[in-house]
């Protein structure tokens, strides 16, 4: 997910996406723990998507505070 795509989403859509990504990250970590995860780089991609969403949410929060 590119930053441009993240910025186009509404705040409520971002929160929903964040929740689903956190669930996906949990599942990936569980698979990694039992040795069923084939592509370890998928965890990194999900973590980066979560960080992008958190960054945009924080930017919007700061804009509203002004």
URFEN-V526343 format. One record per pair of residues at least 6 apart in sequence whose C-alpha atoms are under 6 Angstrom apart, sorted by the first residue. I is the first residue (numbers start at 1). J is the second residue. If there is no record, write none. Layout:
i={I & I}
j={J & J}
//
This chain:
i={31}
j={37}
//
